[in-house]
Amino acid sequence: MSIVTNFPLSEKSVEEFVRLLLPEGIGKDIKGEVSYSQDRIKVSVSIDGKVAFLEEENLEHIVEDQGTIMLKGALLKAYGKMYPWGSLIGVRPTKMTRRFLQMGFSKERVEKLLNNMYLATKEKIDLIMKVIETEEKLLNKQAMNMYIGIPFCPSKCRYCSFASYEIGSALGRFYKKFVETLLEEIKLVGKLSEEKNFKYESLYIGGGTPSTLTLEDTERVLKAIHENIDLSNIKEFTFEAGREDAITREKLEVLKKYGVDRVSLNPQTFKDETLKNLNRTFDRKHFDEVYRDIKELGFILNMDIILGLPEESVEDILNTLNELRKYEMENLTVHSLAKKKGSTLYRESFEESEVERVLVEGEISKIIKEKGMEAYYMYRQKNSLDWGENVGYSIPGFESRFNIEMIEENQQTMGLGGGAISKSIHKETEYIDQIERLVNPKDPALYIAEMRDRHIKKIKFFS
């Protein structure tokens, strides 16, 4: 493939776009040309004997790589492709859209841009606008959030690329030392936070599977947090219990004792065979017992499901959606499967199951309405189903601030534990933030060896 244009662009970005959304264009030569007329910009493209163009108002002074964006849209038009999200992949649509609104663009003008320049459908544009409406009520740039990563799991799900290692694997032998190191890091971060007068609004313990911690270590970690971190500004405290095979009533009681108010219980699918093939154990009877315990103890509950798991039919997906009706939850997150490079499934090059979009999305809409929920955060991923997105739904008033702030990259983040990412945010322009990241090692052995040195870097990072 050769890409020849009269304007600068990222060839790698265009090649990735073709690979994901235009497989019939792989290896084909592309020629692009940009021209200007008053306040308009026109990008034409030719590929494989096909020609198309896009024309839009010239926003190059505020839209980075507008020519590349429009070239991608023109490529879709050349092949007659009509995707619900148009050319939007690998971006945070809400963050981009919020920036336009902050610049003073009217809602109508922004919607027109999303449709004309990115070829997104009205359905997806409405979703973006609804999410932004909710986010604006909760975003708080003056506060911070804290994330603590526990990089262990009972087993490694084949679709997972997160920082997680099987507790029974060779790296499991570092578990005890990992906990001791994490307790030390909590103390160090507590001192730093006090010196800097950091105000934490949300605290999220994720992973991995945090409930892989033993009952004793769960209490030790939570106690250390309370003894070292000022929680007076905390508005939500989340513990991602996630898998029923790692949670007990006793652990839930400890979480409640130390102020955790949100937990996850994530079936992903209710088809046992699928979960078994994905290396994820599942006991429906115990799942229901854990669910009852969560409700009795008064936690805010989130459940996750994944659409497009390998070998699942539309009927399987609809069955999972129907099973959700049996559970009362305040939050529901619906993921479209993404083939992530760090996952086993990516290496095996599996084929995604065909999902009949209208049927599945229609059923999701029914369930959301029945449960009185509304969309409150969303993001897109590269390599996901071409029509899909990850959407968090919630009963109004039970939205997760942490989820919103992380997706919008609006608050600074203090990251502790395995694979945790600290983020420092500085204003670059009136509407664009510069985001710097400091990453803790994923590997438990490296985390143990490097935590103190990383903390010294963290002190400088947050200065």
Beta strands, then each sheet from edge to edge (+ up, - down):
strand 1: 3-5
strand 2: 30-37
strand 3: 40-47
strand 4: 50-57
strand 5: 144-150
strand 6: 152-153
strand 7: 165-166
strand 8: 200-207
strand 9: 236-242
strand 10: 262-265
strand 11: 300-307
strand 12: 331-336
strand 13: 374-379
strand 14: 390-394
strand 15: 412-417
strand 16: 421-427
strand 17: 433-439
sheet 1: 1+ 2+ 3- 4+
sheet 2: 13+ 14- 12+ 11+ 10+ 9+ 8+ 5+ 15+
sheet 3: 6+ 7+
sheet 4: 16+ 17-
end
